[in-house]
């Protein structure tokens, strides 16, 4: 497991990575994990969001889910996958 910031182009496809997506103003809009960070970055870009860094890579899915949830919990209850249109302050 690696902890630290890596750009989405530095993470090999197949490695599980935890990431945040931000809007143009730098506000966190989404926290997630994926095995294909480059594809996920393109998907978020279609919403106008940017995915500039991965927080954790080369981990297992269970750990990635735990880290993702911990970040969401830290950001507060308003940050929810079902309320994506409301930015996190």
Residue, then its C-alpha position, 0 to 999 in steps of 0.5 A: x500500500x502506498x499513501x501519498x499524492x500521485x497524479x492520475x496518470x502515475x497510477x497503473x491501471x488495475x491498482x486500487x486508488x482512493x481519490x477526490x474530485x474537485x470542481x473548478x473552484x477547488x471544492x471537493x465534489x466526490x470521493x471514491x475509489x477505482x481500479x482505473x483512475x485515468x478512466x475515472x478522471x475522464x468521467x469526472x471531467x465530463x461534469x467539469x470536475x478535476x481529479x488531480x491526485x490519488x490519496x492512496x494506491x496499491x491497496x485492497x478494495x476493503x481498505x479503499x472502501x474504509x478510507x473512502x468512508x472515513x474521508x466522507x465522514x470527516x467531510x460531514x453528513x452533507x457529503x453524500x453520493x446521493x447529494x452530489x450537486x451540493x458542494x462541500x464547504 
